[in-house]
Amino acid sequence: MTIIASNSITLSNVLDGTGIANVTNFYLASNQSTGIKKPAEIVNLIRNGAYPTNTNYWSGAMIVSQHGFYYNGQKKLFLLATTGPSEITASSYRFEVKRNTNYSLSFYALAGGNVKSSDVFFLGRKSNETNDFTSANLIIGKRRFSGSKAEYVTITFNSGDNDNGYIRFDNNGSSDGINAVLFFGEVMLVEGREPKPWVAAIEDSGWTRIPQQTTYANRFLWNYRIELYSDGVTKSIEPTVIGVYGEKGDPGKVVSNTEPTTRFKGLTWKYIGTSDLTASDGTVIHPNTEYYYNGTHWMINYFSVNNFESESITSDKINGKNLTITDGEFISKTSNGPVTTSTEIKDNHIAISKTDGTVNTKNDLAVDTEQGFAMKFTNNTTGLTREASVNFQGVSTSDSNGNYAQLTPQGTKLSTDVPWTDITRASGVGTSGTLRARINNGVFYAQSKDVTIPSIAPNSLITIGTMSSKFSGVSGFDTLGLLYSPGQLSVASVTVGNDGKINIGNPNPTTMSGKVIQFSINIPLG
């Protein structure tokens, strides 16, 4: 058997003579055949845990900031800040753990004196569970971190009956309504009882735990291995090349008359036997034919035809210049950890959906040649939804709180609009004339025409009416009006109070009696 190139072999439970080693493999596809350095001696499960420039691999209310007590303000760390009495949180990216295994967490923390307290949780779940977490482990509770220095904190906890989870930092709120700050950084989580100083997660330097696909540009597949022994000793193996793309761009290939015993996704095998062979997965292997291993079974690696007809085609990837689907539909579904997406094209309709389990949200998009374009956001935790659409009737957006805005050929309509509504008249105000108000497109309108009002002494105010609760957001406006009686015309002040009352003032030196009031208010809100 001739081996032209091979992929990696993942090892576990390796004996060192005194204890059993748990082995973690990392992989990197590179254009370098030599010179790849060790990324780290220790596996840190927290991505982007120190000196951040962004909040990648974290979710929650934190931002990137700095503090004079932390490297004299020269290095960044995360900040949870609130003036409210309720907790705000920051959650790390989800990571895999071993069941009933000890893990050690370390970090630096600094908090203002008005932070009620701080918590740190490990929130876990089993691999077959879909809830954000089903197990809550309060590993640090009601802690008041130092306000005079960056405090180094370490704690060891057990993963329990969980397969994955994440770390959550809680700022439990302000005790006095003034901005309460919790800073944290250099977050390090390692397997074992011994906390370690921070090192970057190996994945942050481009390495992955799943073998990367080699390409013509990145021909060399490197493997780096860290071994944790039962006696607490950690050993790392120098990075080595375990696979090569090939001088002519061919993937790793075995040429033989027997089935390769080491199989991995991407391996190709040219069978040079003289008769059919049944492989271990049941596939019938034909002579002088090249096969591809997709991770579970062998399939013909390449064939060339002008046309072929099939009831069903199953493939990880289809490349082509032209794809024509007649009287059918296109459906695509992908998963990347907690994120799933789906795309469907059928008739005159396109539907795309994305669900993100890390933040428990869903985004939907639909395009239809008759019904138009529509988008919907759903927060599955709070139940909040937001929708937007465009069609021949216009443009609209709305949310589940009852807010909406519409643009149609007839004009604009907002959820804050109020149609013309009569203002309830005060005692002594005549029933004739018009006294009304409305809100349209964010503009408040009020009108009075030929409304008889009681006498007003000089420099005095009277209330002529009260607006309904529909206008509760309208207040603090004033304008000028006219007091009219046959042969006489005088100026009046018109104010809209915080209580919704319409008040008329007499700035004149004489009492105004037997008058009607005329005014018109037209003021943008907001």
Residue pairs with C-beta under 8 A, 6 or more apart in sequence:
1 254
1 255
1 256
1 257
1 258
1 260
2 254
2 255
2 256
3 254
4 246
4 250
4 252
4 253
4 254
4 255
5 243
5 244
5 245
5 246
5 251
5 252
5 253
6 242
6 243
6 252
6 254
6 262
6 267
7 211
7 221
7 242
7 243
7 252
7 262
7 264
7 266
7 267
8 25
8 27
8 211
8 221
8 223
8 242
8 243
8 264
9 242
9 262
10 23
10 25
11 23
11 25
11 225
12 22
12 23
13 20
13 21
13 22
13 23
14 20
14 21
14 23
14 227
15 21
16 227
16 229
16 235
18 229
18 231
19 229
19 230
19 231
19 233
20 229
20 230
21 227
21 228
21 229
21 230
21 235
22 98
22 191
22 227
22 228
23 225
23 226
23 227
24 43
24 209
24 225
24 226
24 227
24 228
25 209
25 223
25 224
25 225
26 39
26 202
26 203
26 207
26 208
26 209
26 223
26 224
26 225
26 226
27 207
27 208
27 209
27 210
27 211
27 212
27 221
27 222
27 223
27 224
28 36
28 206
28 207
28 208
28 212
28 221
28 222
28 224
28 239
29 212
29 213
29 214
29 215
29 218
29 220
29 221
29 222
30 36
30 218
30 220
30 222
31 217
31 218
31 219
31 220
32 220
33 219
33 220
33 241
36 222
36 239
37 239
38 224
38 236
38 238
38 239
39 200
39 202
39 205
39 207
39 224
40 199
40 200
40 202
40 205
41 199
41 226
41 234
41 236
42 190
42 196
42 199
42 226
42 234
43 190
43 191
43 201
43 202
43 226
44 188
44 189
44 190
44 196
44 198
44 199
44 200
44 201
44 202
45 95
45 97
45 103
45 189
45 190
45 201
46 92
46 93
46 95
46 167
46 187
46 188
46 189
46 201
47 56
47 57
47 92
47 93
47 95
47 201
47 203
47 204
48 54
48 55
48 56
48 57
48 58
48 93
48 201
48 204
49 92
49 107
49 185
49 186
49 187
49 188
49 198
49 200
49 201
50 77
50 185
50 186
50 187
50 188
50 198
50 200
51 75
51 76
51 77
51 185
51 186
52 64
52 76
52 77
52 78
52 185
53 64
53 76
54 64
55 62
55 63
55 64
55 78
57 92
57 93
58 78
58 90
58 91
58 92
58 93
59 90
59 91
59 358
59 359
60 80
60 88
60 89
60 90
60 91
60 168
61 80
61 82
61 88
61 89
61 90
62 78
62 79
62 80
62 90
62 169
63 78
63 79
63 81
64 76
64 77
64 78
64 79
65 76
65 77
65 78
65 79
65 183
66 73
66 74
66 75
66 76
66 77
67 73
67 77
67 110
67 150
67 183
69 110
69 148
69 149
69 150
70 77
70 108
70 110
70 150
70 183
70 185
75 185
76 185
77 108
77 183
77 184
77 185
77 186
78 90
78 169
78 183
78 184
78 185
79 181
79 182
79 183
80 88
80 89
80 90
80 169
80 170
80 171
80 181
80 182
80 183
80 184
81 171
81 179
81 180
81 181
81 182
82 88
82 171
82 173
82 174
82 179
82 180
83 174
83 177
83 178
83 179
83 180
84 173
84 174
85 116
85 173
85 174
85 175
85 177
86 173
87 119
87 170
87 171
87 172
87 173
88 170
88 171
88 173
89 168
89 169
89 170
89 171
90 168
90 169
90 184
91 123
91 166
91 167
91 168
91 169
92 166
92 167
92 168
92 187
93 166
93 358
94 164
94 165
94 166
94 337
94 338
94 358
95 164
95 165
95 166
95 189
96 163
96 164
97 103
97 124
97 159
97 162
97 163
97 164
97 165
98 159
98 191
99 159
99 160
99 161
99 162
99 163
100 158
100 159
100 160
100 161
101 158
101 159
101 191
102 156
102 157
102 158
102 159
102 191
102 192
102 193
103 122
103 156
103 157
103 158
103 159
103 189
103 190
103 191
103 192
104 154
104 155
104 156
104 189
104 190
104 191
104 192
104 193
104 194
104 195
104 196
105 120
105 122
105 139
105 154
105 155
105 156
105 157
105 167
105 187
105 188
105 189
105 195
106 152
106 153
106 154
106 155
106 186
106 187
106 188
106 189
106 195
106 196
106 197
106 198
107 152
107 153
107 184
107 185
107 186
107 187
107 188
108 150
108 151
108 152
108 153
108 184
108 185
108 186
109 118
109 145
109 146
109 150
109 151
109 153
109 182
109 183
109 184
110 145
110 146
110 147
110 149
110 150
110 151
110 182
110 183
110 184
111 118
111 144
111 145
111 146
111 147
111 171
111 180
111 181
111 182
111 183
112 147
112 179
112 180
112 181
112 182
113 147
114 174
114 175
114 176
114 178
114 180
115 144
115 145
115 171
115 172
115 173
115 174
115 175
115 180
115 181
115 182
116 172
116 173
116 174
116 175
116 180
117 142
117 143
117 144
117 172
118 140
118 142
118 143
118 144
118 145
118 169
118 170
118 171
118 172
118 182
119 138
119 140
119 141
119 142
119 143
119 169
119 170
119 172
120 138
120 139
120 140
120 143
120 155
120 167
120 168
120 169
120 170
121 136
121 137
121 138
121 139
121 167
121 168
121 170
122 137
122 139
122 157
122 159
122 165
122 166
122 167
123 132
123 133
123 135
123 136
123 137
123 165
123 166
123 167
123 168
124 133
124 134
124 135
124 137
124 159
124 160
124 162
124 163
124 164
124 165
125 131
125 132
125 133
125 134
125 135
125 162
125 163
125 164
125 165
126 134
126 161
126 162
126 163
127 163
127 164
130 357
132 357
132 360
133 165
133 166
135 160
135 161
135 162
135 165
137 157
137 158
137 160
139 155
139 157
140 153
140 155
142 172
143 153
145 151
145 153
145 182
150 183
154 195
155 195
156 193
156 195
159 165
167 187
167 189
169 182
169 184
171 180
171 181
171 182
173 180
174 180
186 197
186 198
187 198
188 195
188 196
188 197
188 198
188 199
190 196
191 228
192 228
192 232
193 232
194 232
202 224
203 209
207 224
211 221
211 243
211 264
211 265
212 218
212 221
213 266
214 220
214 221
214 243
214 244
214 245
214 251
215 245
216 245
216 249
218 245
219 244
219 245
219 246
220 241
220 243
220 244
220 245
221 241
221 242
221 243
221 244
222 239
222 240
222 241
222 242
223 239
223 240
223 241
223 242
224 236
224 237
224 238
224 239
225 236
225 237
226 234
226 235
226 236
226 237
227 234
227 235
227 236
227 237
228 234
229 235
243 252
244 252
245 251
245 252
246 252
246 253
250 268
251 266
251 267
251 268
252 266
252 267
252 268
253 267
253 268
253 269
253 270
253 290
254 260
254 267
254 268
254 269
254 270
255 269
255 270
255 272
256 269
256 270
256 271
256 272
257 271
257 272
257 273
257 274
258 273
258 277
259 269
259 277
259 279
259 280
259 285
260 267
260 269
263 293
264 293
264 295
265 293
265 294
265 295
266 292
266 293
267 292
267 293
268 290
268 291
268 292
268 293
268 301
269 290
269 291
269 293
269 298
270 288
270 289
270 290
270 291
271 277
271 285
271 286
271 287
271 288
271 289
271 290
271 291
272 287
272 288
273 285
273 287
274 287
275 287
276 284
276 285
276 286
276 287
277 284
277 285
278 284
278 285
279 285
279 297
279 298
281 296
281 297
281 298
282 297
283 291
283 297
283 298
283 299
285 291
285 298
289 300
290 300
290 301
290 302
291 298
291 299
291 300
291 301
292 298
292 299
292 300
292 301
294 316
329 344
329 345
329 346
329 347
330 343
330 344
330 345
330 346
331 342
331 343
331 344
331 345
332 341
332 342
332 343
332 344
333 340
333 341
333 342
333 343
334 340
334 341
334 342
337 357
337 358
338 356
338 357
338 358
339 354
339 355
339 356
339 357
339 358
340 354
340 355
340 357
341 352
341 353
341 354
341 355
342 351
342 352
342 353
343 350
343 351
343 352
344 350
344 351
344 352
348 368
348 369
348 370
349 366
349 367
349 368
350 365
350 366
350 367
350 368
351 364
351 365
351 366
352 364
352 365
352 366
353 362
353 363
353 364
353 365
354 362
354 363
354 364
355 361
355 362
356 362
356 363
360 379
360 380
360 381
361 377
361 378
361 379
361 380
362 377
362 378
362 380
363 375
363 376
363 377
363 378
364 374
364 375
364 376
364 378
365 373
365 374
365 375
365 376
366 373
366 374
366 375
367 373
367 374
371 391
372 389
372 390
372 391
372 392
373 389
373 390
373 391
374 387
374 388
374 389
374 390
375 387
375 388
375 389
376 385
376 386
376 387
377 385
377 386
377 387
378 384
378 385
379 385
383 400
384 399
384 400
384 401
385 399
385 400
386 397
386 398
386 399
386 400
387 396
387 397
387 398
387 399
388 395
388 396
388 397
388 398
389 395
389 396
389 397
393 408
394 406
394 407
394 408
394 409
395 406
395 407
396 404
396 405
396 406
396 407
397 404
397 405
398 404
398 405
398 415
402 415
403 415
404 414
404 415
405 412
405 413
405 414
405 415
406 412
406 413
406 414
411 441
412 441
414 441
414 442
416 439
416 442
416 473
416 525
417 438
417 439
417 440
417 441
418 437
418 438
418 439
418 440
418 470
418 471
419 438
420 436
420 437
420 438
421 436
421 437
421 438
421 467
421 468
421 470
421 471
422 435
422 436
423 435
423 436
423 437
423 446
423 465
423 466
423 467
423 502
424 465
424 466
424 467
424 468
425 431
425 435
425 451
425 464
425 465
426 462
426 463
426 464
426 465
426 466
428 453
428 454
429 435
429 451
429 452
429 453
429 454
429 464
429 465
430 451
430 452
430 453
430 516
432 450
432 451
432 452
433 448
433 449
433 450
433 451
433 452
433 516
434 447
434 448
434 449
434 450
434 451
435 447
435 448
435 451
435 464
435 465
435 502
436 446
436 447
437 444
437 445
437 446
437 447
437 467
437 471
437 474
437 521
438 444
438 445
439 445
439 470
439 471
439 474
439 525
442 524
442 525
442 526
443 522
443 523
443 524
443 525
444 471
444 474
444 477
444 521
444 522
444 523
444 524
444 525
445 520
445 521
445 522
446 467
446 496
446 502
446 519
446 520
446 521
447 519
447 520
447 521
448 464
448 481
448 494
448 502
448 517
448 518
448 519
448 520
449 518
450 516
450 518
451 464
451 516
451 517
452 514
452 515
452 516
453 462
453 464
453 483
453 504
453 515
453 516
453 517
454 462
455 511
455 512
455 513
455 514
456 462
456 483
456 492
456 504
456 505
456 506
456 511
456 512
456 515
457 506
457 511
458 506
458 508
458 509
458 510
458 511
459 505
459 506
459 507
460 505
460 506
461 495
461 503
461 504
461 505
461 506
462 503
462 504
463 501
463 502
463 503
463 504
464 502
464 503
464 504
464 517
465 501
465 502
466 499
466 500
466 501
466 502
467 474
467 496
467 500
467 501
467 502
468 500
469 500
471 500
472 500
473 525
474 496
474 500
474 525
475 496
475 497
475 498
475 499
475 500
476 496
476 497
476 498
477 495
477 496
477 521
477 523
478 493
478 494
478 495
478 496
479 493
479 494
479 519
479 520
479 521
479 523
480 491
480 492
480 493
480 494
480 519
481 491
481 492
481 493
481 494
481 504
481 517
481 518
481 519
482 489
482 490
482 491
482 492
482 517
482 518
482 519
483 489
483 490
483 491
483 492
483 506
483 508
483 512
483 515
483 516
483 517
484 490
484 515
484 516
484 517
484 518
485 514
485 515
485 516
490 506
490 508
490 512
490 515
491 507
491 508
492 504
492 505
492 506
492 507
492 512
492 517
492 519
493 504
493 505
493 506
493 507
494 502
494 503
494 504
494 505
494 517
494 519
494 521
495 502
495 503
495 505
496 502
496 503
496 521
497 503
504 517
506 512
